[in-house]
Amino acid sequence: MTEIYRTISTGRGDDVSPTKCRERRRRRIEMRRQAAVFGEPSSSRNRDRTDMEVYSSFDVPLRKQARRSEIGGLPADIGGFLAPPAASSCQKSEAPVWKGEETEDEPLYGIVSVMGRSRKMEDSVTVKPNLCKPEVNRQRPVHFFAVYDGHGGSQVSTLCSTTMHTFVKEELEQNLEEEEEGSENDVVERKWRGVMKRSFKRMDEMATSTCVCGTSVPLCNCDPREAAISGSTAVTAVLTHDHIIVANTGDSRAVLCRNGMAIPLSNDHKPDRPDERARIEAAGGRVLVVDGARVEGILATSRAIGDRYLKPMVAWEPEVTFMRRESGDECLVLASDGLWDVLSSQLACDIARFCLREETPSSLDLNRMAQEDDNDGEQNPSRSVLAATLLTRLALGRQSSDNISVVVIDLKNSSQ
Amino acid sequence: MGSSSKNIEQAQDSYLEWMSLQSQRIPELKQLLAQRRSHGDEDNDNKLRKLTGKIIGDFKNYAAKRADLAHRCSSNYYAPTWNSPLENALIWMGGCRPSSFFRLVYALCGSQTEIRVTQFLRNIDGYESSGGGGGASLSDLSAEQLAKINVLHVKIIDEEEKMTKKVSSLQEDAADIPIATVAYEMENVGEPNVVVDQALDKQEEAMARLLVEADNLRVDTLAKILGILSPVQGADFLLAGKKLHLSMHEWGTMRDRRRRDCMVDTEVIFDACTTVNSGPRPTETTNNERN
């Protein structure tokens, strides 16, 4: 009880800022307005939503577009007539608002994933909004995003895309009572790091023991050399109300756009990174330059899930970044190296934030298509999609030669 | 022999007719696209749809003619004498690779986006951008369109690979029983042989069937891409494709001619040297064979 009180007290400390008070009030008003418009149907729609496949997820922004355009489409002069019903709707909506989770918006995001100029699609993207409501996040929802870039076949990246988030969920729902030393924030951070590390370890163990044909290694008759060179990078991000947790293995990348600056939340695992080279050589491996630095002259990333043949030089262990969210956070970009090989983090950040801005400059005719289709230029859900689309198109224009997968998450309009 | 000759002439005539039709379509596409840019409206979109539909029809008609003729002279379609060597080096199963269509979409979409992003970023810095704005419809590809194109791309490459395996197998048959063994057993190289003729007839017939399949894949891929693109994007794409096809023919022809002219020049120089050296020491003149 004392601890709970202390938590509340700390929370109140954060509320002192008048700016944050205003923001919180604005969000509450927005939530009430939305609840007033949608009421129960919105709630049931959320409940009915099933897990989304990569491509079917394109329906999400469109659905949200429809929802918001209904709000936007309400003529102002009719407002007077709706005054009495609106009042009663507000009263009704008190209950849904109190539930909190039921009406909380999922983060707005856009995904584009294309084969590009390669003749094989080995990338995979997974997005799981409202993955679970773990104790470590005080029973509030967490949202999971990931990009996997496979090599030597798509088996491992496909396996990651179907399984990694279930490991994260399982690890979060276990109530391991670790030592509670340090400040509350330190405890939370340590728990998150443990969750991500254990999830990646389990994922790597599964990948190295599963053959391309789907059976366990001891039971199958496939050529063991073929299975042994299949692997995948994995950059994952978990989004909570207060934090962004990024766990990365390999050379895909996560970048936070904060007040216009690109802040790396991951550091590419390349064989010629000094500490990676040292680790590889200490493990008995070599870094050879064959069309770029490669582990044993084979692999261009120094860490990966799978790749049994190159273990232990090619490690599974992720680097984890635990980042506190701030009001200046604009968006988060996760992408495979098909994007980062031809676009700098800062340029990607600039383009994404321009797409996400509320007051879109009229000269940005790059958004014309979406506006023509929707007859409303203020579609927030479409902005993340536009950002991801624009980044992908630009990478194609700069002659990216690999698969390109991009996820853009709008942090300004993601209260959870 | 006469009949065979007529078939080949028909094939070439059919090709020339097809190329001529493609040339005609270019100004038609340009005109409608220009109209769309000046005053975009629903009626113009309908006209564009109609024209792109006609162009798909052109392709289908040409494919149907090829299907008919291929059964009589299929190998002439695999290495057409009416193409330049460069074109023949780049074709797949007697025509363009269906997967090339996606590269064209990506190239147009990407390069046009690069131009517009560059212009936009300059505007941010206060530069005035007076130019541009014309013919950039493919830089408006939406996420949904990119996703649909990607799904189709994966599928078409898979189909393409399957077909490539079939033709690989056919090509290997030429080094197998009975063709290779008959060649080996022959006293005089290249003598006519009934068994070989039958085997080769069978092989060419199989190649003809594959050509038809490949043409179907090309038409199908094109139609599906146009189904994903908007009318104006589709027209831009077709315009780019036709310009590329006709340009490659001209470029290839020009490059080949230039290469042959170079050989002629070499001979002239050699003759001059020979003339200078004539007299006290007799020299043998070597005749350079062309090709």
Interface residues (C-beta under 8 A of the other chain):
Chain A: Y55 F58 P61 L62 G110 I111 V112 S113 V114 M115 G116 R117 R119 M121 D350 I351 F354 P361 S363 L364 D365 L366 R368 M369 A370 D373 V385 L386 A388 T389 L390 T392 R393 L394 A395 L396 G397 R398 Q399
Chain B: S99 R103 Y106 A107 C109 G110 S111 Q112 T113 E114 R116 V117 F120 L121 N123 I124 S129 G133 S139 D140 L141 S142 A143 E144 L146 A147 I149 N150 V151 H153 V154 I157
